[in-house]
Amino acid sequence: MKPFDVYPLIDITPIKAEGYKLWDDQGNEYFDLYGGHAVISIGHNHPHYLMRIKEQLEKISFYSNSVQIPIQKELATLLGKLSGYEDYDLFLCSSGAEANENALKLASFETNKAGFISFKGAFHGRTSGAVALTDNPKIIAPFNAAHQAHILPMDLGVVEEVLKRKDIAGIIIEGIQGVAGIQVPGDGFLLGLQTLAKQYGAKLILDEVQSGYGRTGKFFAHQWVEGLKPDLITVAKGMGNGFPIGGVLISPDIPAKHGMLGTTFGGNHLACVAAMAVLEVMDSEELTENAHHLGLKLTDRLKAMEGVTQVRGRGLMIGLDLEGEAAPIRSALIKDFRIFTGNAANKHTIRILPPLNISASALDYFVESFEKALVLNKVV
Ligand SMILES: Cc1ncc(COP(=O)(O)O)c(C=O)c1O
């Protein structure tokens, strides 16, 4: 047997990682400005994270959701405190798509409707409902296409028309669109969605899978918008710093019923301890604030660079557009300067999503290397 060949792979084999650095099997050192799709929040192999997981492994690593698992309550309490959503409940699962799928289900149960609205450029994952609401026909199989999905432009008038005509259970939107190349929805648009959702009895779901967990300089990207309080918020990626865990934060207006949601692996002891360790490090090292300050400086420097046509984002969730295609520059950054960056749906865009405790000097090295890569590739 061999792995099902669905991923185009870079020809590098990392075998060790620490903080914002990776080492391959040839002994080469790399700077990680991508965090494996925005997953590495507190840095690779953080000592506190390792210690917490090792200690837990020696006690109990798994039991299903049929017994008391006190660490789930500890995690919900700490996440509530650090995110400012103390009155919400937490449902735990194992990935971002699964978190969205459960949020969609909850909205549908609660409203007794089946239709959903999402937006052009959106990425919500690859489970059936989540992928139906993802704006990429290539990854929607006929089986998924049966959902009542309305993928709309970010236009409140168009959204209201659909809400009037169709039975809509919810509206799902990313705090900042990631795969689309770091596109920040307008504050007025998000607040307008909230008003429309209330008016038409639909639930507002904020997908914070990529933009949450301090990445943008607030715990959640939507918290940059005063007065915005979604019914459901989904999290994953940075939540476990590489350990598979996801979750849905659920408004107290949505009551739980036994059996309405469920999963075997969600909320297991090891996943919860990994997520606790992430929050503890974020809190003690003030990583959200760090992301904010480093992001401001980096964004200013990138904006001033020749060959860069636009810089978008908040904190350490940055998208930059180049005059030419991004692929040759990204490959020069890896081959010549040993820096990982991310791509996006738009061929001209590079995504920067480093660990939130990356150092200012590592970002300096990135900016200098990036400038050189642009010159070497005759972009400027
Ligand atoms: C905004 C957003 N939602 C959902 C997902 C899906 O998460 P996962 O790959 O953990 O299922 C992603 C993954 O890239 C994402 O960026």
PDBQT file of the ligand as one rigid body, heavy atoms in Angstrom, charges set to zero:
ROOT
HETATM    1  C1  LIG A 401     -11.144  28.932   7.506  1.00  0.00    +0.000 C 
HETATM    2  C2  LIG A 401     -11.006  27.448   7.497  1.00  0.00    +0.000 A 
HETATM    3  N1  LIG A 401     -12.038  26.686   7.865  1.00  0.00    +0.000 NA
HETATM    4  C3  LIG A 401     -11.966  25.344   7.893  1.00  0.00    +0.000 A 
HETATM    5  C4  LIG A 401     -10.809  24.699   7.523  1.00  0.00    +0.000 A 
HETATM    6  C5  LIG A 401     -10.741  23.195   7.547  1.00  0.00    +0.000 C 
HETATM    7  O1  LIG A 401      -9.964  22.768   8.602  1.00  0.00    +0.000 OA
HETATM    8  P1  LIG A 401      -9.395  21.260   8.612  1.00  0.00    +0.000 P 
HETATM    9  O2  LIG A 401      -8.425  21.133   7.495  1.00  0.00    +0.000 OA
HETATM   10  O3  LIG A 401      -8.788  21.120   9.989  1.00  0.00    +0.000 OA
HETATM   11  O4  LIG A 401     -10.576  20.361   8.439  1.00  0.00    +0.000 OA
HETATM   12  C6  LIG A 401      -9.695  25.454   7.115  1.00  0.00    +0.000 A 
HETATM   13  C7  LIG A 401      -8.442  24.780   6.694  1.00  0.00    +0.000 C 
HETATM   14  O5  LIG A 401      -7.616  25.319   6.006  1.00  0.00    +0.000 OA
HETATM   15  C8  LIG A 401      -9.799  26.858   7.092  1.00  0.00    +0.000 A 
HETATM   16  O6  LIG A 401      -8.772  27.629   6.704  1.00  0.00    +0.000 OA
ENDROOT
TORSDOF 0
